[in-house]
Amino acid sequence: MRIGLMIGPERGQYRHKVAQLISDAGAAERAGFTSIWVPQIPGDFDALTAITLMGRATQRIELGTGVLPIQTRHPIAMAQEVLSVQSVCEGRFTLGLGVSHDWVIEGMLGLPYKRPADEMRNYLEILNAALRGPGLVDVENDGYRVHSPMDVTDYGPNPVLLAALAPVMLRIAGEHASGTILWMADERAVAEHVVPRITKAAARAGRPAPRVIAGLPVALCPKDEVDAARERANRVLGHAEFCPNYQRLLDRGDAHDVGDILAAGDESAVVDRLRAFRDAGATDLAVRVLALGPDRAARIESRERTLAFLASLVPEL
């Protein structure tokens, strides 16, 4: 199982954001992590811009979005951006896409959120055609009528991952994408819900075995601080579990909230939890380090200690 990092979701400090993204990406590569995943938070720094910056500051590490909502970009515009970013990253970019949530798409943006799985299927038909390389994209379906040239670059391949939580979306991911990138999925949800469905769909479509990237918060701490770490996870990373899409995914496993999914404790406890995700079928982890402590200095030290420990596991897991 490959271990990557989730970088870039912290709000604030925007005048220092560019320098911080470049510094964090370089540090992750030097530490030996296999990938970096940048979430697109509503109203926050643009994830594709962040990937572009990181691409110029690194040489080998995979860089991916986790994830971009499809409703905010036409598939041709998305393809132009993806192919341009891929050129900057010299083939190391992986596009993570999702349909987001109704409270974001309808509530914040005023866009329709109906039949999102059908929308994703129609979107991918255009996008995959555009990402195959230079030439005419000539596709009509229930959502789009596209007859457009695509000559940005001939760099490839251009892998796409979906935030696939429900059965229909997992089938689409297996049939039309390279895998899935998850959040709010515990080990049982990965093993019993995600992996069987996406693997079966990929096999039926004659595609390679899919990647399953599990987003996982991690906090290295003494055993007597685990409960406090879970409370902090629910405070800092929580509220997503109230979204219907995530609630249905939580119902597939044993976790009730992000605190239950947090891998927290000493080195042995964290390793056991990471291995449980590996044994469940996750091919990759996108680790979100949860820093602990009463003040900024303590949280910086906590983050650095957790990162150093995770880096030591990269060859083992």
JOJOQUI-V862907 format. One record per residue. N is the residue number from 1. SS is DSSP state (H for helix, E for strand, C for the rest). OMEGA is omega in whole degrees, 0 to 359 (none if undefined). Layout:
N,SS,OMEGA / N,SS,OMEGA
This chain:
1,C,180 / 2,E,181 / 3,E,176 / 4,E,182 / 5,E,169 / 6,E,185 / 7,C,169 / 8,C,185 / 9,C,183 / 10,C,180 / 11,C,175 / 12,C,179 / 13,C,188 / 14,H,177 / 15,H,178 / 16,H,189 / 17,H,183 / 18,H,180 / 19,H,181 / 20,H,179 / 21,H,180 / 22,H,180 / 23,H,181 / 24,H,180 / 25,H,178 / 26,H,180 / 27,H,179 / 28,H,179 / 29,H,180 / 30,H,181 / 31,H,176 / 32,C,177 / 33,C,187 / 34,C,186 / 35,E,173 / 36,E,181 / 37,E,183 / 38,E,177 / 39,C,173 / 40,C,180 / 41,C,179 / 42,C,177 / 43,C,184 / 44,C,182 / 45,C,183 / 46,C,186 / 47,H,180 / 48,H,174 / 49,H,178 / 50,H,179 / 51,H,179 / 52,H,178 / 53,H,181 / 54,H,180 / 55,H,179 / 56,H,184 / 57,H,182 / 58,C,184 / 59,C,187 / 60,C,189 / 61,C,175 / 62,E,180 / 63,E,184 / 64,E,173 / 65,E,182 / 66,C,7 / 67,C,175 / 68,E,175 / 69,E,184 / 70,H,187 / 71,H,185 / 72,H,181 / 73,C,171 / 74,C,182 / 75,H,177 / 76,H,176 / 77,H,177 / 78,H,180 / 79,H,178 / 80,H,180 / 81,H,182 / 82,H,181 / 83,H,177 / 84,H,179 / 85,H,178 / 86,H,178 / 87,H,177 / 88,H,183 / 89,H,178 / 90,C,174 / 91,C,184 / 92,C,185 / 93,E,174 / 94,E,183 / 95,E,172 / 96,E,183 / 97,E,174 / 98,E,177 / 99,C,179 / 100,C,185 / 101,C,183 / 102,H,181 / 103,H,174 / 104,H,188 / 105,H,179 / 106,C,187 / 107,C,182 / 108,C,189 / 109,C,179 / 110,C,179 / 111,C,180 / 112,C,176 / 113,C,182 / 114,C,179 / 115,C,185 / 116,H,179 / 117,H,177 / 118,H,179 / 119,H,179 / 120,H,180 / 121,H,178 / 122,H,180 / 123,H,182 / 124,H,179 / 125,H,177 / 126,H,186 / 127,H,181 / 128,H,176 / 129,H,181 / 130,H,183 / 131,H,182 / 132,C,177 / 133,C,182 / 134,C,178 / 135,E,182 / 136,E,172 / 137,E,189 / 138,E,186 / 139,E,171 / 140,E,175 / 141,C,185 / 142,C,182 / 143,C,188 / 144,C,168 / 145,E,188 / 146,E,174 / 147,E,192 / 148,E,174 / 149,E,174 / 150,E,187 / 151,C,185 / 152,C,185 / 153,C,173 / 154,C,178 / 155,C,179 / 156,C,359 / 157,C,181 / 158,C,185 / 159,C,179 / 160,E,174 / 161,E,179 / 162,E,168 / 163,C,188 / 164,C,183 / 165,C,183 / 166,C,183 / 167,H,183 / 168,H,180 / 169,H,176 / 170,H,177 / 171,H,178 / 172,H,179 / 173,H,179 / 174,H,184 / 175,H,192 / 176,H,182 / 177,C,183 / 178,C,181 / 179,E,183 / 180,E,173 / 181,E,194 / 182,E,168 / 183,C,181 / 184,C,175 / 185,C,176 / 186,C,186 / 187,H,182 / 188,H,177 / 189,H,178 / 190,H,186 / 191,H,188 / 192,H,184 / 193,H,189 / 194,H,188 / 195,H,181 / 196,H,184 / 197,H,183 / 198,H,179 / 199,H,179 / 200,H,180 / 201,H,179 / 202,H,180 / 203,H,179 / 204,H,180 / 205,C,181 / 206,C,181 / 207,C,178 / 208,C,177 / 209,C,186 / 210,C,170 / 211,E,175 / 212,E,185 / 213,E,183 / 214,E,173 / 215,E,189 / 216,E,172 / 217,E,183 / 218,E,175 / 219,E,176 / 220,E,184 / 221,C,175 / 222,C,183 / 223,H,182 / 224,H,177 / 225,H,184 / 226,H,181 / 227,H,178 / 228,H,178 / 229,H,179 / 230,H,177 / 231,H,179 / 232,H,178 / 233,H,180 / 234,H,180 / 235,H,186 / 236,H,186 / 237,C,187 / 238,C,180 / 239,C,178 / 240,H,183 / 241,H,178 / 242,H,175 / 243,C,182 / 244,H,181 / 245,H,180 / 246,H,180 / 247,H,178 / 248,H,178 / 249,H,177 / 250,H,179 / 251,C,178 / 252,C,183 / 253,C,182 / 254,C,183 / 255,C,177 / 256,C,181 / 257,C,184 / 258,H,177 / 259,H,177 / 260,H,181 / 261,H,180 / 262,C,171 / 263,E,187 / 264,E,178 / 265,E,180 / 266,C,185 / 267,H,182 / 268,H,181 / 269,H,180 / 270,H,179 / 271,H,180 / 272,H,181 / 273,H,178 / 274,H,179 / 275,H,178 / 276,H,176 / 277,H,176 / 278,H,182 / 279,H,177 / 280,H,178 / 281,C,176 / 282,C,178 / 283,C,182 / 284,E,168 / 285,E,169 / 286,E,189 / 287,E,173 / 288,E,182 / 289,E,176 / 290,C,181 / 291,C,182 / 292,C,176 / 293,C,184 / 294,C,182 / 295,C,185 / 296,H,181 / 297,H,180 / 298,H,180 / 299,H,175 / 300,H,179 / 301,H,178 / 302,H,180 / 303,H,182 / 304,H,179 / 305,H,179 / 306,H,179 / 307,H,180 / 308,H,179 / 309,H,179 / 310,H,179 / 311,H,179 / 312,H,181 / 313,H,188 / 314,C,179 / 315,C,187 / 316,C,187 / 317,C,none
